[in-house]
């Protein structure tokens, strides 16, 4: 097992696998079950599946779909999207999911993190923090549900989530999403020096060196979407993942 995880982050919309750029222009890239099977063959450490429309539409999680995913996954699975109660979380855990990722519900009621953590353990809750830089390049908390900047400071939200019981924090750089031009290293470094729990960095990975840079900046794990589903300058769809030996060499001194 690698010291630092490298996690594919799959985005779902209406049951299909999609990829966005800066949280916009979602492009259909295939069947999520097929992607999961490929990642099984690649012996991926962990998988993250995020439904990007459930919270926007006020929908419950698609339990039948989640059950299919959990049944196919040979690796730990983290699910996010539409979870608004402990009962919904319990149902998802019963289907075989190891972690639940929360953002919208936590912004509405931070105690949901506490209640899920108290019942299932902090290791089962990931707080998702989307960060978008303004015209002055200052990072602000972005609410993916509304598509607007939130009044709460992004680090304050992250710290409150940890205090409430989140065992891990996902820091997603909105401006880097799908661009494959490098991670927001300053953002990762600031989060890494502030938070007392493991931090997953997401957004901007376009090479193995970007993964290494994210870990060097303080990320416990690096997640990526486009890097694992697109190939070449024309972004042809090709599900892939580095060899374990490649990652072992890449991250050996981190």
C-alpha positions in Angstrom: 0.0 0.0 0.0 1.3 3.4 -1.0 1.8 6.0 1.8 -0.1 8.5 -0.3 -3.3 7.5 -2.2 -4.0 8.4 -5.8 -7.7 8.4 -6.2 -9.8 8.5 -9.4 -12.8 10.9 -8.9 -15.7 10.0 -11.1 -18.5 12.5 -11.8 -22.1 11.3 -12.4 -25.0 13.0 -14.1 -28.3 11.1 -14.7 -26.5 7.8 -14.3 -23.7 8.5 -16.8 -20.1 9.3 -16.3 -19.2 12.9 -17.2 -16.3 15.3 -16.9 -16.5 19.0 -16.4 -14.1 21.9 -16.9 -14.2 24.5 -14.1 -17.5 22.9 -13.0 -19.1 23.6 -16.4 -19.7 22.0 -19.7 -20.2 18.4 -18.5 -19.1 16.0 -21.2 -20.5 12.5 -21.3 -17.5 10.1 -21.3 -19.1 6.7 -20.8 -20.6 4.1 -18.5 -19.5 4.3 -14.9 -19.7 0.6 -14.4 -17.2 0.0 -17.2 -14.9 2.6 -15.7 -15.1 0.9 -12.3 -14.2 -2.5 -13.8 -11.2 -1.0 -15.5 -10.1 0.6 -12.3 -10.5 -2.8 -10.6 -8.1 -4.3 -13.1 -5.7 -1.4 -12.5 -5.7 -2.2 -8.7 -6.7 1.3 -7.7 -6.3 2.2 -4.0 -9.7 4.0 -3.6 -12.5 5.4 -5.8 -14.6 8.5 -5.4 -17.9 8.8 -7.1 -19.7 12.2 -7.0 -23.2 12.8 -8.3 -23.0 16.4 -9.4 -26.8 17.1 -9.9 -28.5 15.3 -6.9 -28.1 18.2 -4.5 -28.8 20.9 -7.1 -32.1 19.1 -7.9 -32.9 18.3 -4.3 -32.9 14.6 -5.1 -32.1 11.7 -2.9 -29.1 9.5 -3.7 -29.8 6.9 -6.4 -29.5 3.8 -4.1 -29.9 1.3 -6.9 -27.0 2.8 -8.8 -24.9 3.0 -5.7 -25.6 -0.6 -4.9 -24.3 -1.5 -8.4 -21.2 0.5 -7.9 -20.5 -1.0 -4.5 -21.0 -4.5 -5.9 -18.5 -3.9 -8.7 -15.8 -2.1 -6.6 -12.9 -4.2 -5.3 -11.5 -1.1 -3.6 -12.9 1.3 -0.9 -15.6 3.5 -2.3 -16.5 7.1 -1.3 -19.8 8.5 -2.5 -21.1 12.0 -2.6 -24.3 13.7 -3.8 -27.8 14.3 -2.3 -27.1 12.9 1.2 -29.0 15.0 3.7 -29.7 12.7 6.7 -28.1 10.1 8.9 -30.7 7.6 7.6 -29.7 8.2 4.0 -26.0 7.7 5.1 -26.9 4.5 6.9 -28.6 3.1 3.8 -25.6 3.9 1.7 -23.1 2.3 4.2 -25.3 -0.8 4.2 -24.9 -1.0 0.5 -21.1 -1.4 0.9 -19.8 2.2 0.6 -17.0 3.1 3.0 -17.1 6.9 3.0 -19.7 9.6 2.4 -18.7 13.0 1.0 -20.7 16.0 2.2 -20.9 19.6 1.1 -24.3 21.1 0.6 -25.9 19.4 3.6 -23.0 20.5 5.8 -23.3 24.1 4.7 -27.0 23.9 5.7 -26.4 22.0 9.0 -22.9 21.2 10.2 -24.3 18.9 12.8 -25.0 16.3 10.1 -21.3 15.6 10.0 -21.3 15.1 13.8 -24.3 12.8 13.8 -22.9 10.6 11.0 -19.4 10.6 12.6 -20.8 9.7 16.0 -22.7 6.7 14.6 -20.2 5.4 12.0 -16.9 7.0 12.9 -15.0 10.1 11.7 -13.2 7.9 9.1 -16.5 7.5 7.2 -17.1 11.3 6.6 -15.3 13.4 4.0 -16.0 17.1 3.9 -15.9 18.6 0.4 -14.6 22.1 0.1 -14.8 23.7 -3.4 -12.5 26.7 -3.7 -12.7 29.3 -6.5 -10.3 32.2 -6.9 -11.8 35.7 -7.5 -10.5 38.3 -9.9 -7.9 39.2 -7.3 -6.8 35.6 -7.2 -8.0 35.3 -3.6 -9.6 31.9 -2.8 -13.2 31.8 -1.8 -15.6 29.1 -0.8 -17.7 28.0 -3.8 -21.1 26.3 -3.3 -21.5 23.8 -6.2 -25.2 23.4 -5.5 -26.0 27.1 -6.3 -23.0 27.8 -8.5 -22.2 30.9 -6.3 -19.5 32.0 -3.9 -20.5 31.4 -0.3 -20.1 34.1 2.4 -18.2 31.7 4.7 -14.4 31.6 4.3 -13.2 28.4 2.7 -10.8 27.6 5.5 -13.3 28.4 8.2 -15.7 25.9 6.6 -13.0 23.3 6.4 -12.0 23.8 10.0 -15.6 23.7 11.2 -16.2 20.4 9.3 -13.1 18.9 11.1 -14.3 20.2 14.5 -17.7 18.6 13.7 -16.1 15.3 13.1 -15.0 14.9 9.5 -12.1 12.6 9.3 -10.9 13.8 5.9 -11.3 17.0 3.8 -11.5 17.1 0.0 -10.0 20.4 -1.3 -11.2 21.0 -4.9 -9.8 23.8 -6.9 -12.7 24.9 -9.2 -10.5 26.9 -11.6 -8.3 23.9 -12.2 -11.1 21.4 -12.7 -10.6 19.4 -15.9 -7.9 21.7 -17.2 -5.0 19.3 -16.6 -2.5 22.2 -16.3 -1.2 21.6 -12.8 -2.7 21.8 -9.3 -3.2 24.9 -7.1 -0.1 24.3 -5.0 -0.6 27.4 -2.8 -4.1 26.3 -2.0 -3.0 22.8 -1.1 -0.1 24.1 1.0 -2.4 26.4 3.0 -4.9 23.7 3.6 -2.2 21.2 4.6 -0.6 23.5 7.1 -4.0 24.4 8.7 -6.0 21.2 8.8 -5.5 18.5 11.5 -6.9 15.6 9.4 -5.8 14.0 6.1 -6.5 16.2 3.0 -7.3 15.0 -0.5 -6.3 17.5 -3.2 -8.4 17.6 -6.4 -8.2 19.7 -9.6 -5.6 20.2 -12.3 -3.7 17.0 -12.5 -2.3 16.5 -16.0 0.8 14.5 -15.3 2.5 12.2 -12.7 4.7 15.1 -11.7 1.5 17.1 -10.8 0.6 14.3 -8.4 4.0 14.4 -6.8 3.8 18.2 -6.5 0.4 17.9 -4.7 1.8 15.4 -2.2 4.9 17.6 -1.7 2.7 20.5 -0.9 1.0 18.6 1.9 -1.8 16.5 0.4 -2.3 13.1 2.0 -3.9 11.9 -1.2 -4.3 13.3 -4.7 -7.5 12.8 -6.6 -8.0 13.3 -10.4 -10.7 13.0 -13.0 -9.7 14.2 -16.5 -6.2 12.7 -16.1 -7.7 9.2 -15.7 -10.4 9.5 -18.4 -8.8 11.6 -21.2 -5.8 10.9 -23.4 -3.9 13.2 -25.8 -4.4 16.8 -26.9 -7.8 16.1 -28.3 -9.0 14.6 -25.0 -10.0 11.3 -26.4 -11.8 9.1 -23.8 -9.4 6.4 -22.5 -9.8 5.1 -18.9 -6.3 4.6 -17.5 -4.3 4.6 -14.2 -0.6 4.5 -13.5 1.2 1.2 -12.7 1.7 0.6 -9.0 5.4 0.5 -9.6 5.3 4.0 -11.2 3.5 5.5 -8.3 5.8 3.7 -5.8 8.8 5.3 -7.5 7.1 8.7 -7.9 6.1 9.0 -4.2 8.9 7.0 -2.6 10.6 10.1 -1.1 7.5 12.0 -0.1 
